[in-house]
Amino acid sequence: MKKVEVTLKNVCNVIREFYKLKEHQFLTLNGVAIDEKTIEIQWIFSHYAKVDKIVVFYVEVTEDELIPSIVDLIPSAIISQRELVDMFGVKVQDSESGLYLDEDSMKKPLSLGCAL
Amino acid sequence: MSKKTINIPLGSQHISLLEPIRFKFVCENEKILEVDSDVGFVHRGVERACTTKFKYDAIPYVVARICGLCAITHSLSYTMAIESLLGANVSKRANYLRVLMVELDRIHSHMLCLSHVCENTGYEAMFMKIMGDREPVMDLQELISGNRIQFDYVSIGGVNRDIDPEIARKIKQTLKELRPKIQDLITEFQNNWSLSLRFKGIGALSMQKAYEFNAIGPLARAAGIKTDVRSESSELPYNELGFELITKEGGDIYARNMVRLYEILNSISMCENIVDGMPEGAIITKLKGKPSGEVISRLEAPRGELMYYVKGHGKAMLDRVRIKTPTFSSIPAFMDIFIGQEYADAPAILASFDPCMSCTAK
């Protein structure tokens, strides 16, 4: 897989330039906890009909930073964005919590700051 | 005359979908105007457990419990990711046996979906016939792995059980008997009015919409998109086993049924090719070291692409296991398909999606 570092400011433009509707498939949005405050956010794409072609755009964020939404470009990304909000407690533009977890559930279970 | 709308819930437990997902339809008369969904009824925290409770070599058996139907694809996808991080060279025989189990799993999973489509059409007799024809495939899985479902067949480095000539003979015999039954089903689904005319144009996803919603699996292929991880990943030897990418046009329930039926025939052919061309060699290779680095592994599960992202740092406990299941990523497309449809068609449309909530609520 090929990893491309982006910033919160340019991620939407970078993905908009990269993404071709009938060539690329958006696989998912992923979060990887780096430490108790920092999370690596990954936008993962594959290529239709090309073997083993995976491209990952990534940026490190803290919980209080707002992650831009790519839903205007890729409508199906909304479900991954909402999952990320629930699982890591991050803020993603136009993505509310409560998809997976209820109000009385454990908060941000995949962040390193969450103890069971 | 003023227009009135009514809210009709479907689920979380519904006679047409015995799984914990709830759709809320806003309808005008019988027409669906808006859809909302709730998928979070039984979230089990498997991703968290994989990095806090279990060492990396136990996880194939943990993720196999995510879903009874898709156990083999979960454990295999994870295992391939770990093998990639360890730089492992799995034997060709082990890979052939893995594909054999994945394709048998696809056959019985597709048959389950087709039977549910019949059930939701009120065609109970066909539902029971397909379920009956599916049983011998489950028996084969038990013969090979020891379990009908949730089999712990895959291990890091290979598989846990080999097949002998008697099992190979049984596999070929069962598949030989199954093939004409599937061909009869194709005729039935093409010609029976309850299954053909009834479903043409119903629950359709156009090719353009399928691209926009990143549709995967039979949902995408029924809309004409040529996408299948079996042709987009080199991790398993599909290119030497007779894999054919099946696509149809129309994107409706009928097309999805046809894609599944023809994929069953292709899976039968691949299983026969595997048994005929089974290479000699060990079924498992002992591996050393601990996984370090990050990797993405993909596999075509019966419902579409299953993706695992795994990150380790040379210790027994992993840093991250991300599981992207096919049903979860298809939910936005599901919701779009419902809009404009008749509520009376909703159960059949839903069955044709073949949703797996065990995977979704991982």
Boltz contact constraints between the chains, C-beta under 6 A:
constraints:
  - contact:
      token1: [A, 1]
      token2: [B, 296]
      max_distance: 6.0
  - contact:
      token1: [A, 21]
      token2: [B, 211]
      max_distance: 6.0
  - contact:
      token1: [A, 22]
      token2: [B, 211]
      max_distance: 6.0
  - contact:
      token1: [A, 25]
      token2: [B, 214]
      max_distance: 6.0
  - contact:
      token1: [A, 26]
      token2: [B, 214]
      max_distance: 6.0
  - contact:
      token1: [A, 27]
      token2: [B, 307]
      max_distance: 6.0
  - contact:
      token1: [A, 28]
      token2: [B, 324]
      max_distance: 6.0
  - contact:
      token1: [A, 30]
      token2: [B, 309]
      max_distance: 6.0
  - contact:
      token1: [A, 30]
      token2: [B, 322]
      max_distance: 6.0
  - contact:
      token1: [A, 32]
      token2: [B, 320]
      max_distance: 6.0
  - contact:
      token1: [A, 48]
      token2: [B, 227]
      max_distance: 6.0
  - contact:
      token1: [A, 51]
      token2: [B, 232]
      max_distance: 6.0
  - contact:
      token1: [A, 51]
      token2: [B, 234]
      max_distance: 6.0
  - contact:
      token1: [A, 52]
      token2: [B, 234]
      max_distance: 6.0
  - contact:
      token1: [A, 54]
      token2: [B, 296]
      max_distance: 6.0
  - contact:
      token1: [A, 75]
      token2: [B, 332]
      max_distance: 6.0
  - contact:
      token1: [A, 76]
      token2: [B, 213]
      max_distance: 6.0
  - contact:
      token1: [A, 76]
      token2: [B, 214]
      max_distance: 6.0
  - contact:
      token1: [A, 76]
      token2: [B, 332]
      max_distance: 6.0
  - contact:
      token1: [A, 79]
      token2: [B, 331]
      max_distance: 6.0
  - contact:
      token1: [A, 79]
      token2: [B, 332]
      max_distance: 6.0
  - contact:
      token1: [A, 99]
      token2: [B, 40]
      max_distance: 6.0
  - contact:
      token1: [A, 100]
      token2: [B, 40]
      max_distance: 6.0
  - contact:
      token1: [A, 100]
      token2: [B, 43]
      max_distance: 6.0
  - contact:
      token1: [A, 109]
      token2: [B, 48]
      max_distance: 6.0
  - contact:
      token1: [A, 110]
      token2: [B, 48]
      max_distance: 6.0
